């Protein structure tokens, strides 16, 4: 069990560090757009599309890493004062009742949207550039897979804490 958790957490750590670098092309694209727009009065046709696609991917693909680092929003008014055993039970039940069912919905809806977009070779209609949207939409099922992996790890850690009173 510890070995599985270690492997999943390593994947989560690695993916977070890789996807964090997506902010670099985002900054480059936005800087270029600002310079061209305000310095040369020559705005680009592609900067808006690139920025929402890269930022959207950056935001979504980092969700598993954020779960690993306990960075998602939680109400912890009482939680922090509770012993590890109670925290584990609350977390385990929360994963079963809220996280996994919501994730199943996200996985199905994300896959459906991505597959439909792929089949019709969907393109953006926001700008004259009209970049393809289907690669961007496949970020949803990839995000769901990364969240599922990390969710299994976090759920397992919660069950361990609920049973032993210690966190892994």
Backbone as a printed PyTorch tensor [residue, N CA C, xyz], in Angstrom:
tensor([[[  0.8200,  -1.1910,   0.0000],
         [  0.0000,   0.0000,   0.0000],
         [  0.8690,   1.2620,   0.0000]],

        [[  1.8890,   1.2990,   0.8300],
         [  2.7710,   2.4650,   0.8720],
         [  3.4970,   2.6640,  -0.4520]],

        [[  3.8330,   1.5410,  -1.0930],
         [  4.5290,   1.6230,  -2.3750],
         [  3.6200,   2.2540,  -3.4350]],

        [[  2.3510,   1.8410,  -3.4510],
         [  1.3820,   2.4010,  -4.3940],
         [  1.2070,   3.9010,  -4.1500]],

        [[  1.0710,   4.2790,  -2.8960],
         [  0.9260,   5.6960,  -2.5530],
         [  2.1510,   6.4790,  -3.0020]],

        [[  3.3200,   5.9230,  -2.7800],
         [  4.5620,   6.5890,  -3.1780],
         [  4.6110,   6.7920,  -4.6920]],

        [[  4.2220,   5.7700,  -5.4490],
         [  4.2240,   5.8760,  -6.9150],
         [  3.2390,   6.9540,  -7.3720]],

        [[  2.0250,   6.9120,  -6.8330],
         [  1.0090,   7.9000,  -7.2200],
         [  1.4560,   9.3050,  -6.8370]],

        [[  1.9700,   9.4740,  -5.6300],
         [  2.4240,  10.7940,  -5.1930],
         [  3.5970,  11.2940,  -6.0310]],

        [[  4.4490,  10.3840,  -6.4800],
         [  5.5620,  10.7690,  -7.3540],
         [  5.0340,  11.2580,  -8.6980]],

        [[  4.0370,  10.5720,  -9.2410],
         [  3.4100,  11.0160, -10.4960],
         [  2.7820,  12.3940, -10.3000]],

        [[  2.0830,  12.5880,  -9.1870],
         [  1.4660,  13.8770,  -8.8920],
         [  2.4880,  14.9880,  -8.7460]],

        [[  3.5670,  14.6930,  -8.0470],
         [  4.6420,  15.6750,  -7.8590],
         [  5.2790,  16.0340,  -9.2000]],

        [[  5.5860,  15.0120,  -9.9750],
         [  6.2190,  15.2090, -11.2760],
         [  5.3140,  16.0160, -12.2040]],

        [[  4.0300,  15.6390, -12.2710],
         [  3.1130,  16.3410, -13.1750],
         [  2.9630,  17.8060, -12.7730]],

        [[  2.8890,  18.0710, -11.4930],
         [  2.7760,  19.4510, -11.0390],
         [  3.9720,  20.2860, -11.4200]],

        [[  5.1480,  19.7170, -11.2920],
         [  6.3650,  20.4570, -11.6410],
         [  6.4880,  20.6610, -13.1450]],

        [[  6.0470,  19.6870, -13.9210],
         [  6.0860,  19.8330, -15.3800],
         [  5.0640,  20.8730, -15.8360]],

        [[  3.8280,  20.7510, -15.3580],
         [  2.7790,  21.6540, -15.8130],
         [  2.9600,  23.0730, -15.2840]],

        [[  3.7160,  23.2530, -14.2280],
         [  4.0010,  24.5990, -13.7300],
         [  4.7500,  25.4190, -14.7760]],

        [[  5.5070,  24.7460, -15.6180],
         [  6.2760,  25.4380, -16.6540],
         [  5.3920,  25.9970, -17.7610]],

        [[  4.1280,  25.6410, -17.7810],
         [  3.2220,  26.1930, -18.7890],
         [  3.0510,  27.7010, -18.6240]],

        [[  3.3760,  28.2050, -17.4630],
         [  3.2370,  29.6390, -17.2360],
         [  4.2680,  30.4300, -18.0600]],

        [[  5.3790,  29.8160, -18.4170],
         [  6.4220,  30.5210, -19.1830],
         [  5.9240,  30.9170, -20.5750]],

        [[  5.3970,  29.9750, -21.3920],
         [  4.8820,  30.4290, -22.6870],
         [  3.7030,  31.3980, -22.5490]],

        [[  2.9420,  31.2710, -21.4830],
         [  1.8450,  32.2030, -21.2460],
         [  2.3850,  33.6180, -21.0590]],

        [[  3.3980,  33.7580, -20.2310],
         [  4.0010,  35.0730, -19.9910],
         [  4.6230,  35.6240, -21.2670]],

        [[  5.3120,  34.7720, -22.0140],
         [  5.9330,  35.2100, -23.2710],
         [  4.8600,  35.7100, -24.2420]],

        [[  3.7900,  34.9440, -24.4060],
         [  2.7270,  35.3340, -25.3390],
         [  2.0600,  36.6390, -24.9140]],

        [[  1.7700,  36.7760, -23.6340],
         [  1.1050,  37.9940, -23.1660],
         [  2.0280,  39.2090, -23.2400]],

        [[  3.2950,  39.0100, -22.9330],
         [  4.2610,  40.1080, -23.0420],
         [  4.3830,  40.5610, -24.4930]],

        [[  4.4790,  39.6000, -25.3970],
         [  4.5540,  39.9200, -26.8220],
         [  3.3120,  40.6890, -27.2650]],

        [[  2.1510,  40.2340, -26.8320],
         [  0.8980,  40.9040, -27.1970],
         [  0.8700,  42.3400, -26.6900]],

        [[  1.2640,  42.5540, -25.4450],
         [  1.2490,  43.9060, -24.8750],
         [  2.2110,  44.8180, -25.6320]],

        [[  3.4010,  44.3200, -25.9220],
         [  4.3860,  45.1270, -26.6650],
         [  3.8600,  45.4670, -28.0580]],

        [[  3.3220,  44.4770, -28.7510],
         [  2.8130,  44.7190, -30.1030],
         [  1.5960,  45.6450, -30.0870]],

        [[  0.7030,  45.4250, -29.1450],
         [ -0.5340,  46.2160, -29.0970],
         [ -0.2710,  47.6680, -28.7180]],

        [[  0.4810,  47.8690, -27.6350],
         [  0.6560,  49.2310, -27.1350],
         [  1.9220,  49.9100, -27.6340]],

        [[  2.9150,  49.1270, -28.0200],
         [  4.1520,  49.7230, -28.5230],
         [  4.1280,  49.9940, -30.0130]],

        [[  3.4550,  49.1250, -30.7680],
         [  3.4750,  49.2380, -32.2290],
         [  2.0780,  49.3470, -32.8440]],

        [[  1.0540,  49.4210, -32.0020],
         [ -0.3300,  49.4930, -32.4660],
         [ -0.6410,  48.3830, -33.4750]],

        [[ -0.1410,  47.1760, -33.1570],
         [ -0.3320,  46.0190, -34.0440],
         [ -0.6870,  44.7900, -33.2110]],

        [[ -1.9120,  44.7340, -32.6950],
         [ -2.2840,  43.5810, -31.8650],
         [ -2.2820,  42.2820, -32.6750]],

        [[ -2.0660,  41.1970, -31.9780],
         [ -2.0440,  39.8890, -32.6390],
         [ -3.4570,  39.3210, -32.7120]],

        [[ -3.6380,  38.3470, -33.5900],
         [ -4.9360,  37.6770, -33.6790],
         [ -4.9680,  36.4250, -32.8150]],

        [[ -3.8310,  36.0210, -32.2950],
         [ -3.7260,  34.7310, -31.6210],
         [ -3.5290,  34.8130, -30.1110]],

        [[ -3.1730,  35.9600, -29.5680],
         [ -2.7840,  36.0400, -28.1510],
         [ -3.9150,  35.6520, -27.2020]],

        [[ -5.1320,  36.0810, -27.4860],
         [ -6.2420,  35.7450, -26.5950],
         [ -6.4560,  34.2380, -26.5490]],

        [[ -6.4990,  33.6040, -27.7180],
         [ -6.7080,  32.1570, -27.7650],
         [ -5.5820,  31.4090, -27.0630]],

        [[ -4.3570,  31.8020, -27.3270],
         [ -3.2150,  31.1410, -26.6840],
         [ -3.2850,  31.3220, -25.1750]],

        [[ -3.6300,  32.5220, -24.7220],
         [ -3.6290,  32.7700, -23.2750],
         [ -4.6920,  31.9480, -22.5560]],

        [[ -5.9140,  31.8710, -23.0840],
         [ -6.9200,  31.0910, -22.3500],
         [ -6.6550,  29.6010, -22.4530]],

        [[ -6.0830,  29.1500, -23.5510],
         [ -5.7830,  27.7190, -23.6680],
         [ -4.6190,  27.3130, -22.7590]],

        [[ -3.5680,  28.0950, -22.7760],
         [ -2.4070,  27.7510, -21.9400],
         [ -2.7480,  27.9170, -20.4640]],

        [[ -3.4220,  29.0140, -20.1040],
         [ -3.7760,  29.1930, -18.6990],
         [ -4.7950,  28.1450, -18.2540]],

        [[ -5.7680,  27.8470, -19.0980],
         [ -6.7480,  26.8160, -18.7560],
         [ -6.0800,  25.4730, -18.5240]],

        [[ -5.1460,  25.1180, -19.4060],
         [ -4.3960,  23.8730, -19.2320],
         [ -3.5520,  23.8970, -17.9690]],

        [[ -2.8910,  25.0110, -17.7380],
         [ -2.0550,  25.1770, -16.5390],
         [ -2.8920,  25.0100, -15.2740]],

        [[ -4.0260,  25.6700, -15.2450],
         [ -4.9230,  25.6270, -14.0880],
         [ -5.4600,  24.2140, -13.8590]],

        [[ -5.9580,  23.5950, -14.9230],
         [ -6.5950,  22.2850, -14.7660],
         [ -5.5820,  21.1750, -14.5130]],

        [[ -4.5040,  21.1550, -15.2720],
         [ -3.5420,  20.0620, -15.1410],
         [ -2.7980,  20.1040, -13.8090]],

        [[ -2.8360,  21.2460, -13.1460],
         [ -2.2180,  21.3520, -11.8270],
         [ -3.1260,  20.9090, -10.6880]],

        [[ -4.3430,  20.4900, -10.9840],
         [ -5.3110,  20.1420,  -9.9350],
         [ -4.8730,  18.9330,  -9.1110]],

        [[ -4.3150,  17.9190,  -9.7550],
         [ -3.8450,  16.7410,  -9.0200],
         [ -2.7030,  17.0890,  -8.0800]],

        [[ -1.7850,  17.9100,  -8.5560],
         [ -0.6620,  18.3660,  -7.7370],
         [ -1.1750,  19.1820,  -6.5470]],

        [[ -2.1630,  20.0320,  -6.8080],
         [ -2.7430,  20.8390,  -5.7340],
         [ -3.4050,  19.9550,  -4.6880]],

        [[ -4.0560,  18.8820,  -5.1310],
         [ -4.6550,  17.9270,  -4.1920],
         [ -3.5700,  17.2590,  -3.3500]],

        [[ -2.4770,  16.8810,  -3.9870],
         [ -1.3500,  16.2720,  -3.2700],
         [ -0.8230,  17.2090,  -2.1830]],

        [[ -0.7080,  18.4900,  -2.5050],
         [ -0.1410,  19.4740,  -1.5770],
         [ -1.1810,  20.0700,  -0.6300]],

        [[ -2.4110,  19.5260,  -0.6720],
         [ -3.5120,  19.9850,   0.1830],
         [ -3.7970,  21.4740,  -0.0190]],

        [[ -3.7660,  21.8880,  -1.2750],
         [ -3.9520,  23.2900,  -1.6040],
         [ -5.3590,  23.6760,  -2.0090]],

        [[ -6.2640,  22.7050,  -2.0990],
         [ -7.6380,  23.0350,  -2.4540],
         [ -8.3560,  23.6130,  -1.2380]],

        [[ -9.4040,  24.3510,  -1.4970],
         [-10.1630,  25.0020,  -0.4290],
         [-10.8210,  23.9500,   0.4560]],

        [[-10.7260,  24.1700,   1.7490],
         [-11.4310,  23.3020,   2.6900],
         [-11.8520,  24.1540,   3.8770]],

        [[-12.9090,  23.7420,   4.5210],
         [-13.3640,  24.4140,   5.7270],
         [-12.7110,  23.6950,   6.8960]],

        [[-11.7590,  24.3420,   7.5150],
         [-11.0150,  23.6540,   8.5780],
         [-11.1230,  24.3660,   9.9220]],

        [[-12.2700,  24.9580,  10.1750],
         [-12.4790,  25.6390,  11.4440],
         [-12.2790,  24.6790,  12.6140]],

        [[-12.8360,  23.4840,  12.5240],
         [-12.6960,  22.4730,  13.5720],
         [-11.6590,  21.4120,  13.2050]],

        [[-11.5200,  21.1730,  11.9290],
         [-10.7200,  20.0610,  11.4090],
         [ -9.3110,  20.0140,  11.9960]],

        [[ -8.6310,  21.1340,  12.0260],
         [ -7.2370,  21.1650,  12.4950],
         [ -7.0980,  20.7590,  13.9610]],

        [[ -8.1430,  20.9730,  14.7430],
         [ -8.0910,  20.6310,  16.1700],
         [ -8.4020,  19.1570,  16.4310]],

        [[ -8.9460,  18.4720,  15.4450],
         [ -9.3200,  17.0730,  15.6200],
         [ -8.1080,  16.1600,  15.5710]],

        [[ -8.1930,  15.0130,  16.2220],
         [ -7.1050,  14.0300,  16.1230],
         [ -7.0690,  13.4200,  14.7140]],

        [[ -5.9360,  12.8370,  14.3700],
         [ -5.7360,  12.2640,  13.0280],
         [ -6.7970,  11.2250,  12.6840]],

        [[ -7.2200,  10.4530,  13.6620],
         [ -8.2290,   9.4110,  13.4050],
         [ -9.5430,  10.0370,  12.9030]],

        [[-10.0050,  11.0800,  13.5740],
         [-11.2490,  11.7340,  13.1510],
         [-11.0530,  12.4330,  11.8010]],

        [[ -9.9240,  13.0880,  11.6250],
         [ -9.6400,  13.7170,  10.3340],
         [ -9.6830,  12.6850,   9.2090]],

        [[ -9.0860,  11.5320,   9.4650],
         [ -9.0750,  10.4640,   8.4690],
         [-10.4750,  10.0070,   8.1020]],

        [[-11.3270,   9.8230,   9.1170],
         [-12.7030,   9.3990,   8.8480],
         [-13.4540,  10.4530,   8.0470]],

        [[-13.3350,  11.6940,   8.4600],
         [-14.0220,  12.7830,   7.7480],
         [-13.5380,  12.8480,   6.3010]],

        [[-12.2280,  12.7810,   6.1090],
         [-11.6820,  12.8320,   4.7490],
         [-12.1200,  11.6330,   3.9190]],

        [[-12.0600,  10.4400,   4.4910],
         [-12.4330,   9.2280,   3.7480],
         [-13.8970,   9.2900,   3.3130]],

        [[-14.7670,   9.6770,   4.2250],
         [-16.1890,   9.7860,   3.8840],
         [-16.3990,  10.8800,   2.8360]],

        [[-15.6990,  11.9930,   2.9890],
         [-15.8270,  13.0900,   2.0180],
         [-15.3800,  12.6600,   0.6260]],

        [[-14.3000,  11.8910,   0.5570],
         [-13.8530,  11.3870,  -0.7460],
         [-14.9040,  10.4770,  -1.3630]],

        [[-15.4920,   9.6030,  -0.5500],
         [-16.4900,   8.6650,  -1.0740],
         [-17.8000,   9.3480,  -1.4690]],

        [[-18.2260,  10.3180,  -0.6800],
         [-19.5260,  10.9410,  -0.9100],
         [-19.4590,  12.0880,  -1.9240]],

        [[-18.3750,  12.8590,  -1.9020],
         [-18.3030,  14.0490,  -2.7480],
         [-17.2750,  13.9450,  -3.8790]],

        [[-16.0400,  13.6270,  -3.5290],
         [-14.9550,  13.6930,  -4.5040],
         [-15.1220,  12.6980,  -5.6450]],

        [[-15.2110,  11.4150,  -5.3280],
         [-15.2710,  10.4040,  -6.3880],
         [-16.5350,  10.5050,  -7.2460]],

        [[-17.7190,  10.7020,  -6.6570],
         [-18.8920,  10.8830,  -7.5320],
         [-18.7740,  12.1210,  -8.4360]],

        [[-18.2910,  13.2250,  -7.8900],
         [-18.0930,  14.4270,  -8.7070],
         [-17.0590,  14.2070,  -9.7920]],

        [[-16.0280,  13.4640,  -9.4530],
         [-14.9740,  13.1750, -10.4170],
         [-15.4810,  12.2770, -11.5410]],

        [[-16.3290,  11.3200, -11.2120],
         [-16.9140,  10.4620, -12.2570],
         [-17.7090,  11.3260, -13.2390]],

        [[-18.5070,  12.2460, -12.7120],
         [-19.2610,  13.1510, -13.5810],
         [-18.3100,  13.9710, -14.4500]],

        [[-17.2590,  14.5250, -13.8450],
         [-16.2800,  15.3260, -14.5840],
         [-15.5820,  14.4890, -15.6500]],

        [[-15.2240,  13.2550, -15.3120],
         [-14.5590,  12.3770, -16.2830],
         [-15.4670,  12.1060, -17.4810]],

        [[-16.7130,  11.7500, -17.2110],
         [-17.6390,  11.4330, -18.2980],
         [-17.9380,  12.6610, -19.1560]],

        [[-18.2290,  13.7780, -18.5130],
         [-18.5280,  15.0020, -19.2600],
         [-17.2960,  15.4950, -20.0150]],

        [[-16.1310,  15.4220, -19.3790],
         [-14.8960,  15.8570, -20.0320],
         [-14.5460,  14.9970, -21.2290]],

        [[-14.6760,  13.6860, -21.0630],
         [-14.3830,  12.7880, -22.1800],
         [-15.3740,  13.0130, -23.3190]],

        [[-16.6520,  13.1710, -22.9750],
         [-17.6690,  13.3960, -23.9970],
         [-17.3870,  14.6880, -24.7660]],

        [[-17.0690,  15.7600, -24.0570],
         [-16.7720,  17.0420, -24.7080],
         [-15.5250,  16.9410, -25.5830]],

        [[-14.4960,  16.2830, -25.0730],
         [-13.2510,  16.1510, -25.8340],
         [-13.4610,  15.2910, -27.0790]],

        [[-14.1580,  14.1810, -26.9210],
         [-14.3800,  13.2770, -28.0550],
         [-15.2450,  13.9350, -29.1280]],

        [[-16.2950,  14.6230, -28.6850],
         [-17.1700,  15.3240, -29.6300],
         [-16.3750,  16.4010, -30.3770]],

        [[-15.5590,  17.1390, -29.6610],
         [-14.7290,  18.1760, -30.2670],
         [-13.7520,  17.5780, -31.2780]],

        [[-13.1770,  16.4410, -30.9270],
         [-12.2360,  15.7590, -31.8250],
         [-12.9370,  15.3050, -33.1080]],

        [[-14.1100,  14.7090, -32.9580],
         [-14.8380,  14.1930, -34.1170],
         [-15.2210,  15.2940, -35.1010]],

        [[-15.5900,  16.4460, -34.5910],
         [-16.0000,  17.5290, -35.4870],
         [-14.8520,  18.4900, -35.8130]],

        [[-13.6510,  18.1700, -35.3090],
         [-12.4790,  19.0280, -35.5220],
         [-12.8140,  20.4860, -35.1660]],

        [[-13.3630,  20.6360, -33.9630],
         [-13.8350,  21.9350, -33.4920],
         [-12.7150,  22.9680, -33.4790]],

        [[-13.0610,  24.1680, -33.9180],
         [-12.1120,  25.2850, -33.9150],
         [-12.7340,  26.4490, -33.1460]],

        [[-11.8820,  27.2710, -32.5870],
         [-12.3420,  28.4340, -31.8360],
         [-13.0220,  29.4240, -32.7740]],

        [[-14.0800,  30.0170, -32.2870],
         [-14.7590,  31.0450, -33.0690],
         [-14.5960,  32.4120, -32.4210]],

        [[-13.6790,  32.5010, -31.4660],
         [-13.4680,  33.7450, -30.7350],
         [-12.6460,  34.7290, -31.5550]],

        [[-11.6860,  34.2280, -32.3100],
         [-10.8180,  35.1170, -33.0750],
         [-10.7470,  34.6750, -34.5340]],

        [[-10.1730,  35.5240, -35.3460],
         [-10.0020,  35.2050, -36.7690],
         [ -8.9870,  34.0840, -36.9740]],

        [[ -8.1400,  33.8560, -36.0030],
         [ -7.1130,  32.8150, -36.1050],
         [ -7.7360,  31.4240, -36.1660]],

        [[ -8.7920,  31.1860, -35.3990],
         [ -9.5510,  29.9290, -35.3550],
         [ -8.6810,  28.6970, -35.0980]],

        [[ -7.9760,  28.6740, -33.9620],
         [ -7.1570,  27.4930, -33.6560],
         [ -8.0410,  26.2960, -33.3080]],

        [[ -7.5290,  25.0860, -33.4810],
         [ -8.3140,  23.9050, -33.1020],
         [ -8.5090,  23.8560, -31.5890]],

        [[ -9.7040,  23.4730, -31.1750],
         [-10.0180,  23.3750, -29.7470],
         [ -9.8790,  21.9630, -29.2020]],

        [[ -9.9100,  20.9610, -30.0740],
         [ -9.9300,  19.5860, -29.5700],
         [ -8.6900,  19.2070, -28.7640]],

        [[ -7.4790,  19.6700, -29.0890],
         [ -6.3650,  19.3280, -28.1820],
         [ -6.5590,  19.9550, -26.7980]],

        [[ -7.0580,  21.1830, -26.7750],
         [ -7.3100,  21.8680, -25.5140],
         [ -8.3780,  21.1440, -24.7020]],

        [[ -9.4160,  20.6510, -25.3510],
         [-10.4900,  19.9720, -24.6260],
         [-10.0580,  18.6180, -24.0750]],

        [[ -9.0200,  18.0210, -24.6300],
         [ -8.5290,  16.7590, -24.0740],
         [ -7.8140,  16.9710, -22.7400]],

        [[ -7.6050,  18.2190, -22.3650],
         [ -7.0570,  18.5180, -21.0430],
         [ -8.0250,  18.0320, -19.9580]],

        [[ -9.3200,  18.0720, -20.2320],
         [-10.3120,  17.6630, -19.2220],
         [-10.1730,  16.1940, -18.8260]],

        [[-10.1670,  15.2410, -19.7620],
         [ -9.9950,  13.8510, -19.3240],
         [ -8.6190,  13.5720, -18.7230]],

        [[ -7.5880,  14.2630, -19.2000],
         [ -6.2540,  14.0750, -18.6060],
         [ -6.2640,  14.5810, -17.1680]],

        [[ -6.8790,  15.7320, -16.9450],
         [ -7.0140,  16.2660, -15.5880],
         [ -7.7930,  15.3040, -14.7040]],

        [[ -8.8720,  14.7590, -15.2270],
         [ -9.6800,  13.8070, -14.4600],
         [ -8.8580,  12.5820, -14.0830]],

        [[ -8.0350,  12.0970, -15.0040],
         [ -7.1940,  10.9270, -14.7140],
         [ -6.1750,  11.2490, -13.6230]],

        [[ -5.5500,  12.4230, -13.7090],
         [ -4.5760,  12.8130, -12.6820],
         [ -5.2590,  13.0040, -11.3280]],

        [[ -6.4470,  13.5880, -11.3340],
         [ -7.1950,  13.7450, -10.0820],
         [ -7.6240,  12.3970,  -9.5170]],

        [[ -8.0200,  11.4790, -10.3840],
         [ -8.4070,  10.1470,  -9.9210],
         [ -7.2280,   9.4560,  -9.2510]],

        [[ -6.0770,   9.5000,  -9.8940],
         [ -4.8800,   8.8890,  -9.2950],
         [ -4.5940,   9.4860,  -7.9240]],

        [[ -4.5390,  10.8180,  -7.8740],
         [ -4.2060,  11.4650,  -6.6120],
         [ -5.3070,  11.2570,  -5.5870]],

        [[ -6.5520,  11.2050,  -6.0300],
         [ -7.6660,  10.9460,  -5.1210],
         [ -7.5730,   9.5730,  -4.4820]],

        [[ -7.1540,   8.5710,  -5.2570],
         [ -6.9580,   7.2210,  -4.7030],
         [ -5.8920,   7.2600,  -3.6180]],

        [[ -4.8090,   7.9780,  -3.8850],
         [ -3.7390,   8.0930,  -2.8910],
         [ -4.2350,   8.7920,  -1.6250]],

        [[ -4.9200,   9.9070,  -1.7930],
         [ -5.3910,  10.6710,  -0.6350],
         [ -6.4550,   9.8990,   0.1440]],

        [[ -7.3320,   9.2010,  -0.5590],
         [ -8.3400,   8.3750,   0.1090],
         [ -7.6650,   7.2720,   0.9190]],

        [[ -6.6700,   6.6350,   0.3400],
         [ -5.9430,   5.5680,   1.0360],
         [ -5.2520,   6.1090,   2.2850]],

        [[ -4.6490,   7.2820,   2.1750],
         [ -4.0160,   7.9130,   3.3410],
         [ -5.0620,   8.2140,   4.4200]],

        [[ -6.2430,   8.6520,   4.0000],
         [ -7.3180,   8.9630,   4.9480],
         [ -7.7900,   7.7100,   5.6800]],

        [[ -7.9620,   6.6250,   4.9470],
         [ -8.3760,   5.3640,   5.5690],
         [ -7.3060,   4.9020,   6.5540]],

        [[ -6.0510,   5.0270,   6.1760],
         [ -4.9430,   4.6540,   7.0670],
         [ -5.0070,   5.4780,   8.3580]],

        [[ -5.2050,   6.7890,   8.2210],
         [ -5.2810,   7.6570,   9.4050],
         [ -6.5030,   7.3140,  10.2560]],

        [[ -7.6220,   7.0020,   9.6110],
         [ -8.8370,   6.6390,  10.3520],
         [ -8.6360,   5.3550,  11.1450]],

        [[ -7.8770,   4.4300,  10.6040],
         [ -7.6750,   3.1370,  11.2680],
         [ -6.5670,   3.1790,  12.3170]],

        [[ -5.4980,   3.9260,  12.0390],
         [ -4.3240,   3.8790,  12.9210],
         [ -4.1430,   5.1200,  13.7840]],

        [[ -4.7720,   6.2260,  13.3930],
         [ -4.5610,   7.4730,  14.1250],
         [ -3.2920,   8.1910,  13.7050]],

        [[ -2.6570,   7.7220,  12.6310],
         [ -1.4260,   8.3560,  12.1090],
         [ -1.5690,   8.5730,  10.6050]],

        [[ -1.0290,   9.6860,  10.1380],
         [ -1.0240,   9.9650,   8.7020],
         [  0.2050,   9.3490,   8.0520]],

        [[  0.0110,   8.8500,   6.8640],
         [  1.1470,   8.3310,   6.0820],
         [  1.9290,   9.4720,   5.4880]]])
